[in-house]
Amino acid sequence: MSKKPLIVFEGIEGSGKSYHLKNVIKYLKKQKKKFIQIREPGGSENSEKIRKLILDNKSTFNKNTDLLLYLSSRSENIELIKKNYGKKIILIDRFVDSTVAYQHYGMGVDIRFIKLVNDFLLKDIIINFTFLNLVNSKNMKERLFKRKKLNRYDQFNTNFYTRVQKGFIKIQNENKKKYMKINSNLDITNNKKIILNKIKELV
Ligand code: TMP
């Protein structure tokens, strides 16, 4: 495998993905490895503008508009990814699986359209590995409750996040070799170790 892999962190709200991503970044900095870090929605300058629009609590877009905005945000990131692809390690906080999990499994938008546009945008870009962070409803709710500010996508009902998480699991079941499931209900220190060990193998 490439030593400059593209690695994605996925999972629902409160699953700990951003925490683990930060920890991986700390490790890569220490190792003086070249990497770029992107989040979706957001990442590049233009994508961050789109992120604000989607997640603003005052926004009232319908599910198709949301989908198109998430895809627009991705479209603005692709150049950044292409520029660094194979040259630097690329870490992404959410990517194409989030769109399938949230917009299809969560909201019921046609999966064929999502896949078509994702394929169109990614072309030859391959995701080398994905950490899928999983959390139970109780812990998810507790962790969301602790957040100072909730955005528009932090406020759906528990059933919605359950559907999304089941969607993520279905996606990883299709290609298990490229995924690692992280049970974020378990000890966080041990999970950190598990993730870093895999990162050492990947980079
Ligand atoms: P974040 O809080 O992890 O940055 O993610 C923002 C929200 O955007 C999160 O609720 C998941 C959602 N999202 C989608 O619904 N579809 C997507 O394609 C992406 C990338 C994120």
Boltz pocket constraint, residues with backbone or C-beta under 6 A from the ligand:
constraints:
  - pocket:
      binder: B
      contacts: [[A, 11], [A, 13], [A, 39], [A, 40], [A, 41], [A, 55], [A, 70], [A, 93], [A, 94], [A, 95], [A, 96], [A, 98], [A, 99], [A, 100], [A, 102], [A, 103], [A, 153], [A, 154]]
      max_distance: 6.0
